[in-house]
Every structure is written in structure tokens, then in C-alpha cells.
Amino acid sequence: MPALIGYAFAQSPLMAGLTAVLAVLAGAAPVGITIGIGELVGELTSAIGQGLDTPEARDCYRWIAVIVVLFFLAHLAESARTALGRALGRRVTGRLGERVMTAVSEPATIGHLEDPAYLGRLARARGEGVIDMPPGEAIFGSSTKASMWVTAIGSAALLANLNWALGVIVLAVFAAIHFRLVRNYRIAVVENVSQTEKLRRTSYLRDVPTTPGPAREVRLFGLTAFFRDAYQSQWRANMAEVWRRRREHDLFVVVVVVTTGLTVAAVFYYLAHQAAIGDSTVGDLATGGLAIRALLQILRADEDELRIGFGSKAAAEALAFPSVGGSADAAPVIEPPDATISCRDLRFRYTDTTSEVLHGIDLDIPAGQSLAIVGLNGAGKTTLARLLAGLDAPSGGSVLVGGTRIDDVNRRSWQRQVVAVFQDFGRYQLSIRDNIAFGSLAHADDDEGLRAVAAQAGLQEFIERLPDGWDTVMADASGGEWQRIAIARAMFGLRHGARLLIMDEPAASLDARAEAQLYDTFHELTAGATTVAISHRFATVRKAQRVVVLEGGRIIEDGPHEALIEAGGRYAELFHLQAKRFQEASS
């Protein structure tokens, strides 16, 4: 929490300072009101029966004025603190969100985004978890609690002014109860959320026999008793913990009520006794009574405890991400346009595995060649495509463009020269202009180019039908339209200097005939460009100038489609096997 408060002051010192001052004022004003009322009561004992224009009466008027001013100050300070505290919290959440986003986006590779532990850190830094609470909420909750504790400590000080032991003991007892209440509250909230998940499963078991669809099989297979017994068993097991917690809570409530009642009774007895023997005034009695009443306000736990508890945890995760400045310019990949893209003894293994996915790949892709990489699922096709695009760093070997090795120094520069249509291509909820211009964002003002690639991808009529044309925000397009947008995006990148275009099974969800048509269109549109098309369906890539067959992370065959068919090897075997299945399905 101290680190988060320090971060808030660093990001917005004026707003944080004002919030802190207002929190103190909002907490101190009620203490001042207590003092004013105590003094007023003391003065009233002298002013009663003395008339309206006596020195005693004028003292009463002054204390009434002070109380009224403090009353308005308390409300104004609290309102301003609430508004500024929320604004500061939103700003802190936004800045920490930027920090996390920048740190996560800093690596040129994407392996860390596939690491479950890293993704868990990212989710927690965003405030996602058992209780969704963004980090800035802890700032607002802290300002609220700061006001409460200023009031509590000030009120305890008023009691201590009457009797130092009285103030210390009451504050210690009430603070101990408060922190136990907070602990119980946080545990109860977390357990309630967890219990909801368990009870959802229990409700499922209860509802299966009464749901129209499953009810038929439940009756045919005689499953009613099974689901009834499973429901009762899980319900009892889940509720046993709830009942135990309720008993503990009920017992604690009794302890709190008894302890609080005895403490308050002891304080009032002491104050009344002192007043009765003349060691204190009626004003002191009023001051002590109001002070103990103010201290009772800390005997509660509310959402601010969740804001502080869970929001500060989110902030700690966010602050654990490094603060990243502007990225240094990547070293350029300066090679002639006709440079060959090569793999030399290329190897790769994922961080959570011990075995290699690729085993010493050697491959040359001359400029302007259309290459197809085929193989069964798990052969390593997508991994090879990611390495060619610079999205992963090889475990061994290298990717070269001409004589330049692609590494961490120039990886970003090379990525600017690659465009791709992946299986899970981006569907950006932005305008269709942005969706296509992302292929070369630096040339987003090239309206002629945008129209040209849209026409090539068959999008012209679709865009003309949109309510706002090129500025229409994409949301409800069909899968086929999104595919065309992704292809147009890649074509726009090629138009503005990209060296390599990769098609990594963007139509895997389509049937074989539709996928073949898509790849045929792709080869027609990209004639003369360096392209790599990946598919596990061998028949869809026949128009590629060259086919590479991957199996077990190794290249086992390489050549034109016709030559590989004539060779009668693995490619021909799988090609005919898939073709036979397609013919059988068609018939």
C-alpha cells in the first residue's frame, strides 16, 4: 500500500495532495464539532436564566456558529474528498494499465503471452480475480479509511484529555474489534464467491431431471435417484462450511456486542461519576459521550476494506511490471528486395517442454516464390511460420534475410516487413478503414491503395452497403467478410513494401472446397510476391510453386506438387488419402 500511495503522488502530486488534505479535514471536522458541542453544553450551564444578551449567552452564540461552520466544512470536505478520491483512483488505474500494457508489449516475441503464469500475473494486475477490483480503487478506499481513522484518533484523544487511560484503552479495544471484523468480512466475501461456484454445480445436479432435454434420458436410463443423491450429498457438503462460518460469526457477534456494551457502559459510568463528584463538568460529559459515539463508527467493515485489500494486491502486481520508456529504434534489415529468406539448422522448443518442436530445419525461400508448407496437425507448421515472421526466437539455428540474421536487435524491423493472415486473425472492433490500414499504418492516408486492395479482396460492394462506408465500426460481419478484410489488410502491407506474406490456415474452419477456393484466390492476388501458405489439407495448396512437407518437426519432402505426386512419397500418400475421404464424403 505505501508503494501505491507513493505512485499516486508521483503521477498526480496536486490531486493526491488535495485528496490527503481533504481526507484529514473530513475526519477532523467531526472532532471539532464534538469539542464545540462540549463547550456549548458547558457554557449553557452558566447561561441558563442569565438573559439573551449576557457574556455567557454571547459565548454560546459563538460556539453555535463554530459548530455550524464545522458542520458545513465536514460535508463539503467529504464531498470533495469523495470526488477527488475517485478521480485519483481512476487516474492511477489508467496509468498502471498503461504501464502494464507497455511492459507486456515490449518483447518483440510472443512466447510470454502463452505462459499461464505470466497471464495470471497480467490478470491480477488488471484487478481480475475472486473479487474484480482495479488498483485505483485502493486509493479511494484509503482516503475514506484515512478520514475514519482521523476521526477515531481525534475522538480517542478527547477521551484521553479527560483520562489518558480511558482514551488509550477504548481505542485499543475498538481497533482490535475493527481489524477482526475486517478480516472476517474479507474471508466471508471470498468464501461467498467460491461457494457460489460450488452451489452452481449443486443447482445443476438438482435441475437436470427437470430440464426438458436431459429429462428424457434421465427417465429412460433411470437416473432420477442418481441425481437426487448427488444433489443432496454435494449440497450438504457445501453447506456444512457455510453453517460452520455462520456459527463462528454468531459467536463473534455476541462477543463484540458484550465487549462494546461493557466498554461504553464503563466510559459513561466513569464520566457520570466524575461529573457527580465535581471532578468534571457537564460539558466534559457531553464531550466524552460524543467521542465514544464517534469511536463506535469504526466497529464496521464495508466495501472500502475490499477496495484496499484487493485493489492494493492488484497494484502490487502492476507495479511489479517494469516501467518501460520509449523503445529504442530497431536496427534495420537492409537487404535488396530480391534477398532470399533462409533457415539454417533452425530449432525450437517451448519453455514448458523439454522436447524440440523443430529439429534442424534448413530452408531457402527465394524472393517472389510461393511456398506451401503442409503436414498433419502437430507437425510444426505454425511454429515455423512464427519463426519466419520473427514472432518467436529460435532455440537454435537462425533465420536470415540475405546475409542478415534476424535476432533481438533487428526483430522489430523485420516484423514491419512481414504481413500475415493467421488462423485466428484479428477482428478489430474499429472502422473498416482501420482494419485494412493496419497492414501498413504509416500509409493509412493512402485512400487509393485502400480501395484497390478492398476491390482485390472482393470487399468493394460490402463496404458500399455499410451505413457509414469506410468509417463504419465493424462488429457484426460474417466470418467470410472478416476473412476478406484480413486478406485485404495483408495485401495493403504488400502494397507498401512488405517482403513476406504468410497464410497460416485462416480457413481451417471451412470445408475443403471452400478452403481450396480461398487459397486459389490468394495465389492469384499475390502472384510475384514472396508467400508462405500453410495448411494441413494437401489439396488446397496445389497452385503453390513449391511444396514443403513437415513431419515431426523435420522437412521430409520438398518440391513442386506434380513432382511430389510422381515421387509417390509421403506427400502423395497423404494427398490421395485426403482426396479419397473428400470423394467419399461428396458421394
C-alpha positions, 0 to 999 in steps of 0.5 A: 500500500505505501508503494501505491500511495507513493505512485499516486503522488508521483503521477498526480502530486496536486490531486493526491495532495488535495485528496490527503488534505481533504481526507484529514479535514473530513475526519477532523471536522467531526472532532471539532464539532464534538469539542464545540458541542462540549463547550456549548453544553458547558457554557449553557450551564452558566447561561441558563436564566442569565438573559439573551444578551449576557457574556455567557449567552454571547459565548454560546452564540459563538460556539453555535456558529463554530459548530455550524461552520464545522458542520458545513466544512465536514460535508463539503470536505467529504464531498470533495474528498469523495470526488477527488478520491475517485478521480485519483483512483481512476487516474492511477488505474489508467496509468498502471494499465498503461504501464502494464500494457507497455511492459507486456508489449515490449518483447518483440516475441510472443512466447510470454503471452502463452505462459499461464503464469505470466497471464495470471500475473497480467490478470491480477494486475488488471484487478481480475480475480475472486473479487474484480477490483482495479488498483485505483480503487485502493486509493479511494478506499484509503482516503475514506479509511484515512478520514475514519481513522482521523476521526477515531484518533481525534475522538480517542484523544478527547477521551484521553484529555479527560483520562489518558487511560480511558482514551488509550484503552477504548481505542485499543479495544475498538481497533482490535474489534475493527481489524477482526471484523475486517478480516472476517468480512474479507474471508466471508466475501471470498468464501461467498464467491467460491461457494457460489461456484460450488452451489452452481454445480449443486443447482445443476445436479438438482435441475437436470431431471427437470430440464426438458432435454436431459429429462428424457434420458434421465427417465429412460436410463433411470437416473432420477435417484442418481441425481437426487443423491448427488444433489443432496450429498454435494449440497450438504457438503457445501453447506456444512462450511457455510453453517460452520462460518455462520456459527463462528460469526454468531459467536463473534457477534455476541462477543463484540456486542458484550465487549462494546456494551461493557466498554461504553457502559464503563466510559459513561459510568466513569464520566457520570461519576466524575461529573457527580463528584465535581471532578468534571463538568457537564460539558466534559460529559457531553464531550466524552459521550460524543467521542465514544459515539464517534469511536463506535463508527469504526466497529464496521467493515464495508466495501472500502476494506475490499477496495484496499485489500484487493485493489492494493494486491492488484497494484502490487502486481502492476507495479511489479511490471517494469516501467518501460520508456520509449523503445529504442529504434530497431536496427534495420534489415537492409537487404535488396528486395530480391534477398532470399529468406533462409533457415539454417539448422533452425530449432525450437522448443517451448519453455514448458517442454523439454522436447524440440518442436523443430529439429534442424530445419534448413530452408531457402525461400527465394524472393517472389516464390510461393511456398506451401508448407503442409503436414498433419496437425502437430507437425510444426507448421505454425511454429515455423511460420512464427519463426519466419515472421520473427514472432518467436526466437529460435532455440537454435539455428537462425533465420536470415534475410540475405546475409542478415540474421534476424535476432533481438536487435533487428526483430522489430524491423523485420516484423514491419516487413512481414504481413500475415493472415493467421488462423485466428486473425484479428477482428478489430472492433474499429472502422473498416478503414482501420482494419485494412490500414493496419497492414501498413499504418504509416500509409493509412492516408493512402485512400487509393491503395485502400480501395484497390486492395478492398476491390482485390479482396472482393470487399468493394460492394460490402463496404458500399452497403455499410451505413457509414462506408469506410468509417463504419465500426465493424462488429457484426460481419460474417466470418467470410467478410472478416476473412476478406478484410484480413486478406485485404489488410495483408495485401495493403502491407504488400502494397507498401513494401512488405517482403513476406506474406504468410497464410497460416490456415485462416480457413481451417474452419471451412470445408475443403472446397471452400478452403481450396477456393480461398487459397486459389484466390490468394495465389492469384492476388499475390502472384510475384510476391514472396508467400508462405501458405500453410495448411494441413489439407494437401489439396488446397495448396496445389497452385503453390510453386513449391511444396514443403512437407513437415513431419515431426518437426523435420522437412521430409519432402520438398518440391513442386506438387506434380513432382511430389505426386510422381515421387509417390512419397509421403506427400502423395500418400497423404494427398490421395488419402485426403482426396479419397475421404473428400470423394467419399464424403461428396458421394 
